[in-house]
């Protein structure tokens, strides 16, 4: 009887390991394009550091010399989320929440921006820089 429970436990543990989805590895520099709802486009640079499922780094327009720090970065499987606060030329605070799906050296998703009572959505596609 004890042997039966051991075998069942081993099979269950093995099944869990085989069906578990391995997490993506996102550490590095990423560059890509963004498209706004109104047709505007731009380039984005994202630099990430991964420690387990926690993500830190920077994200912002490619031409910005000091891009904003990201916070609340989390990676669950291939689902990457984080936020960043920035400001426009006039000093108005902008908050972005990023939501990506990562597949190897490519990530695709959206950034949801907000400033006061204004909000917008950006489509983003980025590739890891080699």
C-alpha positions as CSV (number, residue, x, y, z in Angstrom):
1,X,0.0,0.0,0.0
2,X,2.8,2.4,1.0
3,X,4.6,1.6,-2.3
4,X,1.4,2.4,-4.3
5,X,1.1,5.9,-2.7
6,X,4.8,6.5,-3.5
7,X,4.3,5.6,-7.1
8,X,1.2,7.7,-7.4
9,X,3.0,10.6,-5.7
10,X,6.0,10.3,-8.1
11,X,3.7,10.2,-11.2
12,X,1.7,13.2,-10.0
13,X,4.9,15.2,-9.3
14,X,6.4,14.2,-12.7
15,X,3.2,15.3,-14.5
16,X,3.3,18.7,-12.8
17,X,6.9,19.2,-13.9
18,X,6.1,18.2,-17.5
19,X,3.1,20.5,-17.8
20,X,4.6,23.5,-16.0
21,X,5.4,26.3,-18.4
22,X,9.0,27.5,-18.1
23,X,9.4,31.2,-17.6
24,X,10.9,33.4,-20.2
25,X,14.3,35.1,-19.7
26,X,14.1,38.8,-20.3
27,X,17.4,40.3,-19.0
28,X,19.0,42.6,-21.6
29,X,18.3,45.5,-23.9
30,X,15.2,45.5,-26.1
31,X,14.4,47.9,-29.0
32,X,11.2,48.3,-30.8
33,X,8.4,50.3,-32.4
34,X,5.3,51.7,-30.9
35,X,2.1,52.8,-32.6
36,X,-0.5,55.1,-31.0
37,X,-4.3,55.1,-31.5
38,X,-4.1,58.3,-33.5
39,X,-1.6,56.9,-36.0
40,X,1.6,58.3,-34.3
41,X,4.7,56.1,-34.2
42,X,7.9,56.1,-32.3
43,X,10.8,54.0,-31.1
44,X,11.2,52.5,-27.7
45,X,14.1,51.1,-25.7
46,X,13.6,48.8,-22.7
47,X,16.5,47.6,-20.6
48,X,15.5,44.8,-18.2
49,X,17.2,42.9,-15.3
50,X,15.5,39.7,-14.1
51,X,15.9,38.2,-10.7
52,X,13.5,35.2,-10.5
53,X,10.1,36.6,-11.4
54,X,11.0,40.2,-10.4
55,X,11.9,42.7,-13.1
56,X,13.7,46.0,-12.8
57,X,15.2,48.4,-15.4
58,X,14.2,51.3,-17.6
59,X,11.8,51.9,-20.4
60,X,11.1,54.9,-22.6
61,X,11.6,56.6,-25.9
62,X,14.8,55.6,-27.7
63,X,16.0,59.2,-27.9
64,X,15.5,59.9,-24.2
65,X,19.0,60.1,-22.5
66,X,17.6,59.2,-19.0
67,X,14.6,56.9,-19.5
68,X,12.3,56.3,-16.5
69,X,12.9,53.5,-14.0
70,X,10.3,50.7,-14.1
71,X,8.5,49.5,-11.0
72,X,6.1,46.6,-10.2
73,X,7.9,44.5,-12.7
74,X,6.8,40.9,-12.8
75,X,7.3,37.9,-15.1
76,X,4.8,35.0,-14.9
77,X,5.7,32.4,-17.6
78,X,5.7,34.4,-20.8
79,X,3.6,37.3,-19.4
80,X,5.6,40.4,-18.5
81,X,4.1,43.4,-16.8
82,X,5.6,46.6,-15.3
83,X,4.9,50.3,-14.9
84,X,7.0,53.5,-15.4
85,X,6.4,57.2,-14.7
86,X,7.6,59.8,-17.1
87,X,7.0,63.5,-17.9
88,X,6.4,65.3,-21.1
89,X,8.2,68.5,-22.3
90,X,6.0,70.7,-20.2
91,X,6.7,68.6,-17.0
92,X,3.2,66.9,-17.0
93,X,3.4,63.5,-15.2
94,X,2.7,60.5,-17.4
95,X,2.1,57.0,-16.1
96,X,2.5,53.9,-18.2
97,X,1.5,50.3,-17.5
98,X,3.1,47.8,-19.8
99,X,1.7,44.4,-20.6
100,X,3.7,42.0,-22.9
101,X,3.8,38.5,-24.1
102,X,7.4,37.3,-24.5
103,X,8.5,34.7,-27.1
104,X,12.2,34.1,-27.2
105,X,13.9,37.3,-28.3
106,X,10.6,39.0,-29.2
107,X,8.0,40.7,-27.0
108,X,4.7,42.2,-28.1
109,X,2.0,44.0,-26.2
110,X,0.5,47.3,-25.1
111,X,1.3,50.3,-22.9
112,X,-1.6,52.0,-21.2
113,X,-0.8,55.6,-20.6
114,X,-2.5,58.1,-18.3
115,X,-2.1,61.7,-17.4
116,X,-4.7,63.4,-15.3
117,X,-8.1,62.5,-17.0
118,X,-6.5,61.6,-20.3
119,X,-5.6,58.0,-21.3
120,X,-4.3,56.3,-24.4
121,X,-3.0,52.9,-25.5
122,X,0.1,52.1,-27.5
123,X,0.9,48.9,-29.4
124,X,4.5,47.9,-28.9
125,X,6.6,45.3,-30.6
126,X,10.3,44.9,-29.5
127,X,13.2,42.6,-30.1
128,X,16.2,41.7,-27.8
129,X,19.3,43.5,-28.9
130,X,22.3,41.2,-29.5
